């Protein structure tokens, strides 16, 4: 199973392929506010391909970079992943 490392805390958790990034963050015991209430980069094996709706939502958030993903929509692939959590003031 892929190992997910969460920055800045450095916590790690093993997660099955297909689990969401949000599930990994919660499993690691990190506090997380999900605007999607848990409901819902191309070519990388570590995450699912970004979908149009996710890309549109990211475009509407100020301060989000091109490598950002929505934790409830990005699914874990076959490789280890490093996640950097943004501050709660970002709205993510």
C-alpha positions in Angstrom: 0.0 0.0 0.0 1.2 3.5 -0.7 2.6 5.6 2.2 1.1 9.1 2.5 3.3 11.7 4.2 1.5 14.8 5.4 3.4 18.1 5.8 4.1 20.1 7.8 3.5 17.6 10.6 5.4 14.7 9.0 2.7 12.2 9.9 2.5 9.1 7.7 -0.2 6.6 7.0 -0.6 3.7 4.7 -3.7 3.8 2.5 -5.2 1.5 -0.2 -5.1 2.5 -3.9 -8.3 4.4 -4.7 -8.7 6.0 -1.3 -9.1 9.8 -1.3 -6.5 12.2 0.0 -9.1 13.4 2.5 -9.4 9.9 3.9 -5.6 9.7 4.3 -5.5 13.1 6.1 -8.3 12.0 8.5 -6.7 8.6 9.0 -3.5 10.3 10.1 -5.4 12.2 12.7 -4.9 15.6 11.1 -7.7 18.2 11.6 -9.4 19.0 8.3 -12.3 21.1 7.2 -13.9 19.7 4.0 -16.2 22.1 2.2 -17.5 19.1 0.2 -18.2 17.3 3.5 -16.2 14.3 2.3 -18.7 13.6 -0.6 -17.3 14.0 -3.3 -1.1 16.0 -11.8 -2.0 14.4 -15.0 0.1 11.3 -15.8 1.3 10.7 -12.3 0.8 7.3 -10.8 0.5 8.7 -7.3 -2.9 10.4 -7.9 -5.9 10.1 -10.1 -6.1 12.3 -13.2 -7.6 15.7 -12.5 -11.2 16.1 -13.7 -12.7 19.2 -15.3 -15.0 20.0 -12.3 -12.1 19.8 -9.8 -10.0 22.0 -12.1 -12.7 24.6 -12.3 -13.1 24.6 -8.5 -9.4 25.1 -8.0 -9.3 28.0 -10.5 -11.9 29.8 -8.3 -9.7 29.6 -5.1 -7.2 32.5 -4.6 -3.7 31.4 -3.8 -3.9 27.9 -5.1 -1.0 26.7 -7.3 -1.1 24.6 -10.4 0.0 21.5 -8.4 -2.9 21.7 -5.9 -5.7 19.1 -5.7 -9.0 18.9 -3.9 -8.5 16.3 -1.1 -12.0 14.8 -1.5 -11.6 14.3 -5.2 -8.0 13.2 -5.7 -7.6 9.5 -5.3 -4.4 7.7 -4.3 -2.6 5.7 -7.0 0.2 3.1 -6.7 3.0 5.4 -5.6 3.8 7.1 -2.3 2.4 10.6 -1.9 3.5 13.7 0.0 0.7 16.1 0.9 1.2 19.7 2.0 -1.8 21.1 3.9 -2.7 24.7 3.4 -3.8 26.8 6.4 -7.5 26.8 7.4 -7.7 30.5 6.3 -7.4 29.3 2.7 -10.9 27.7 2.8 -9.6 24.3 1.8 
